[in-house]
């Protein structure tokens, strides 16, 4: 899992059930991208506790 830059936009790469998922944070600001990434990680932790919850893409 991680945060990386493609062009001017920051992207998030995460692994769910052995498959890599990548999606854009839709920002060029690293600090905002890090905040979004932290929210995604928190949602993943909550999803493991409650499998019925869905991940919300930003």
C-alpha positions in Angstrom: 0.0 0.0 0.0 1.2 3.5 -0.7 0.9 6.9 -2.0 2.6 7.8 -5.3 2.6 10.6 -7.9 1.6 10.2 -11.5 2.1 13.4 -13.4 0.9 16.2 -11.1 -1.7 14.0 -9.3 -1.2 11.9 -6.2 -2.5 8.3 -6.4 -3.2 5.6 -3.8 -2.3 2.0 -4.3 -3.8 -0.5 -1.8 -4.1 -4.3 -1.8 -7.5 -5.9 -1.0 -8.0 -9.6 -1.0 -4.7 -10.1 -2.8 -5.5 -7.7 -5.6 -4.0 -4.3 -6.1 -6.4 -1.3 -6.4 -5.2 2.1 -7.5 -7.2 5.3 -7.5 -6.6 9.0 -7.8 -6.7 11.4 -4.8 -7.6 14.1 -7.4 -5.1 16.5 -5.8 -1.6 17.7 -6.6 -1.1 18.7 -2.9 0.8 16.0 -1.0 -0.5 17.0 2.4 -4.1 16.7 1.2 -3.3 13.4 -0.5 -1.8 12.1 2.8 -5.0 13.0 4.6 -7.1 11.2 2.1 -4.7 8.2 2.3 -5.1 8.1 6.1 -8.9 8.1 5.7 -8.7 5.2 3.3 -6.6 3.2 5.7 -9.0 4.0 8.5 -11.9 2.8 6.4 -10.0 -0.4 5.5 -9.4 -1.1 9.2 -13.1 -0.5 9.9 -14.1 -2.7 6.9 -12.1 -5.6 8.3 -14.0 -5.2 11.6 -17.3 -4.9 9.7 -17.2 -6.6 6.3 -20.5 -5.1 5.2 -19.1 -1.6 4.9 -18.0 -0.5 1.5 -14.9 1.6 0.7 -15.7 5.1 -0.5 -13.5 6.4 -3.3 -12.5 10.0 -3.3 
